[in-house]
Amino acid sequence: MKHKGLREIRLIAAAAVILVSGCQSTDTKSDDPPMSETEVLQEVTAPHVDQGEQQEWEIAFRRQRLIGDLLYDALKAMQQDRLLLPIDDNAHGRYQRVLAIDPGNQQALEGLQAIVARYLELAATATRQGRFAAAEEYIDRAAFVDRRAPAIAEAEAALEVDRNSGDLVFELDPQELASESPALIEQLAEIADQAVEHRAFVSITAPTDEKGRWIYGTMREQVNGVRLRGNIELGGYAVIRLRMPDRDAPRAAAREPS
């Protein structure tokens, strides 16, 4: 019924045009032949689309679709910490492509700042664990994305303070940790002796909670059960940081790992 009504409307419109055309033909002369009913109907119902406007619309549509795809892929890369690497598949590259197309794109600009924030977060973690070279690398990457970010100077200052803290940092061999080798047990004994000597706070970073507890338990065994104050943090590395007493005041309530 809907299509029948639409057809009737079009026929009425066509009839009106034919009627008007017939009336005009009695008053004016024209060299153009009169339009047939079919031609009049086509004239009334055919859409008038400018080819230039259609091309502009298609270009704008493809542009927005490309931007949307790039932003989506950049977000996935961010979630997987593919920030600047690998070279051909990272969030930074995709945000830059968006800005090349649309320089003021707010999502891309915010995405770049999110990359900076993530690198500085990784730098803070590495600094706390005593992995100072890694922390410096993360800060450099943040600066590559946006040297003007105010938080970069703060991260650099925090890294410098920790580097000059006098704390002792020991990176453990992952393979020896996996096998709990005698050589590693001997190294842990030496580290435990220094922790007791300096009354240091023992900060352990280990790939699993099980390995972290094994490191702590082994150190305590090597010093005949002397209480070692410290904590265990999970991470992709095996590191022991002995924090010297002058930096230990805020940790007075720290407990021995249970």
C-alpha positions in Angstrom: 0.0 0.0 0.0 2.9 2.3 0.8 4.5 1.9 -2.7 1.1 2.3 -4.3 0.6 5.7 -2.5 4.1 6.9 -3.6 3.3 5.9 -7.2 0.1 7.9 -7.1 1.9 11.0 -5.7 4.5 10.8 -8.5 1.8 10.5 -11.2 -0.1 13.4 -9.7 3.1 15.5 -9.8 3.8 14.4 -13.4 0.3 15.3 -14.4 0.6 18.7 -12.8 3.8 19.4 -14.8 2.1 18.2 -18.0 -0.8 20.5 -17.3 1.4 23.5 -16.6 3.5 22.7 -19.7 0.3 22.6 -21.8 -0.9 25.9 -20.4 2.4 27.6 -21.2 2.5 26.3 -24.8 -0.7 28.3 -25.6 1.0 31.5 -24.5 4.6 31.2 -25.5 6.5 29.8 -28.5 9.5 27.5 -28.1 11.7 25.7 -30.5 12.1 22.8 -28.0 9.8 19.8 -28.7 7.2 19.1 -26.0 8.2 16.6 -23.3 6.5 13.2 -23.3 4.8 12.0 -20.1 7.7 9.5 -19.5 10.2 12.3 -19.8 8.2 14.5 -17.4 7.9 11.7 -14.9 11.7 11.0 -15.0 12.3 14.8 -14.6 10.2 14.8 -11.5 11.4 11.7 -9.8 15.2 11.5 -10.7 17.5 12.9 -8.0 19.6 15.9 -9.0 23.1 15.0 -7.7 26.1 17.2 -8.6 29.1 15.0 -9.6 31.5 17.3 -7.8 29.6 17.1 -4.6 29.4 13.4 -4.8 33.2 13.0 -5.2 33.8 15.4 -2.3 31.5 13.3 -0.1 33.2 10.1 -1.1 36.7 11.6 -0.4 35.5 12.8 3.0 33.9 9.4 3.8 37.1 7.5 3.0 39.2 10.0 5.0 37.1 9.6 8.1 37.1 5.8 7.7 40.9 5.8 7.5 41.2 8.0 10.6 38.8 5.7 12.5 40.8 2.6 11.5 44.1 4.2 12.5 42.8 5.3 15.9 41.4 1.9 16.5 44.7 0.2 15.6 46.6 2.7 17.7 44.5 1.9 20.8 45.1 -1.8 20.3 48.9 -1.1 20.1 48.7 1.0 23.3 47.0 -1.8 25.2 49.8 -4.2 24.2 52.6 -1.6 25.1 53.6 -1.3 21.4 54.3 2.3 21.9 57.3 3.1 19.7 58.3 -0.4 18.8 58.2 -2.4 16.6 59.0 0.2 14.0 56.2 -0.7 11.5 53.5 -1.6 14.1 53.2 0.9 17.0 50.8 3.4 18.5 53.0 6.4 17.9 53.3 5.9 14.2 49.5 5.5 13.8 48.8 8.7 15.8 51.2 10.6 13.6 49.5 9.4 10.5 46.2 10.6 11.9 47.7 14.0 12.6 49.1 14.2 9.1 45.6 13.8 7.8 43.9 15.9 10.5 46.4 18.1 12.4 43.9 19.0 15.1 42.6 15.5 15.8 42.0 15.5 19.6 42.1 11.8 20.0 45.5 11.5 18.3 46.9 14.4 20.4 45.7 12.7 23.6 47.1 9.4 22.4 50.6 10.9 22.1 50.3 12.2 25.7 49.2 8.8 26.8 52.3 7.3 25.3 54.4 9.8 27.3 52.6 9.0 30.5 53.0 5.2 30.0 56.8 5.5 29.4 57.1 7.7 32.5 55.1 5.1 34.5 57.6 2.4 33.3 60.5 4.7 34.2 59.2 5.2 37.7 58.8 1.4 38.2 62.3 0.8 36.9 63.7 3.5 39.1 62.1 2.1 42.2 63.5 -1.4 41.3 67.0 0.0 40.8 67.1 -0.6 37.1 68.5 2.8 36.4 69.6 2.2 32.8 66.2 1.0 31.8 64.5 4.0 33.5 66.7 6.4 31.6 65.8 4.6 28.3 62.1 4.9 29.1 62.5 8.7 29.8 64.4 9.1 26.6 61.5 7.5 24.7 59.0 9.8 26.4 61.1 12.8 25.4 61.2 11.5 21.8 57.4 11.7 21.7 57.1 15.1 23.4 60.1 16.8 24.9 57.9 19.6 26.2 55.9 17.4 28.6 56.5 18.8 32.1 56.5 15.4 33.8 59.7 14.4 31.9 61.8 16.8 34.0 60.3 15.4 37.2 61.1 11.9 36.1 64.7 12.8 35.3 65.1 14.5 38.7 63.7 11.4 40.5 66.0 9.1 38.6 69.0 11.2 39.5 68.1 11.2 43.2 67.8 7.4 43.2 71.1 7.0 41.3 72.9 9.0 44.0 71.1 7.3 46.9 74.0 5.0 47.8 71.6 2.0 47.6 73.1 -1.3 46.5 71.5 -3.0 43.4 72.0 -6.6 42.3 70.6 -8.0 39.1 70.2 -11.8 39.3 70.7 -14.1 36.3 67.3 -15.4 35.1 68.6 -18.9 34.2 70.3 -19.3 37.5 67.1 -18.2 39.3 65.1 -20.7 37.3 67.4 -23.6 38.3 68.0 -22.1 41.8 71.7 -22.8 41.2 74.4 -23.1 43.9 76.1 -20.1 42.4 73.0 -18.0 42.9 72.6 -19.3 46.5 76.2 -18.2 47.2 75.5 -14.7 45.7 72.3 -14.4 47.8 74.4 -15.2 50.9 76.7 -12.3 50.1 73.8 -9.9 49.5 72.2 -11.0 52.8 75.4 -10.4 54.7 75.5 -6.8 53.3 71.8 -6.3 54.2 72.5 -7.3 57.8 75.7 -5.2 57.9 74.0 -2.0 56.6 70.6 -2.7 58.3 69.2 -2.2 54.8 65.7 -2.6 53.6 65.5 -5.5 51.1 63.5 -4.8 48.0 63.1 -7.9 45.8 61.7 -7.9 42.3 61.0 -11.3 40.8 59.1 -12.7 37.9 56.8 -14.8 40.1 55.7 -14.6 43.8 57.2 -18.1 44.3 60.6 -17.1 43.1 60.4 -13.9 45.1 59.7 -15.9 48.3 62.5 -18.3 47.4 65.0 -15.5 47.1 64.0 -14.0 50.4 63.9 -17.4 52.2 67.3 -18.3 50.9 68.8 -15.0 52.0 67.4 -15.4 55.5 68.8 -19.0 55.7 72.2 -17.8 54.8 72.3 -15.4 57.7 71.0 -18.0 60.2 67.5 -16.7 60.3 68.3 -13.1 61.1 65.2 -11.0 60.4 65.4 -9.1 57.1 62.9 -6.3 56.6 61.8 -6.0 53.0 59.1 -6.6 50.4 58.5 -8.5 47.2 57.4 -6.9 43.9 56.5 -8.8 40.7 58.2 -7.8 37.5 59.8 -9.1 34.4 63.3 -9.0 36.1 65.1 -10.5 39.1 66.6 -7.6 41.0 67.5 -7.0 44.7 67.9 -3.5 45.9 69.3 -2.8 49.4 67.9 0.5 50.6 70.3 2.2 53.0 68.9 3.3 56.5 68.9 7.0 55.7 66.3 6.3 53.1 64.4 3.8 55.2 62.5 6.1 57.5 59.2 6.0 55.6 59.3 2.2 55.7 59.4 1.8 59.4 56.2 -0.2 59.3 57.4 -2.5 56.6 57.0 -6.2 57.5 59.0 -9.3 56.8 57.5 -11.2 53.9 55.4 -14.1 55.2 
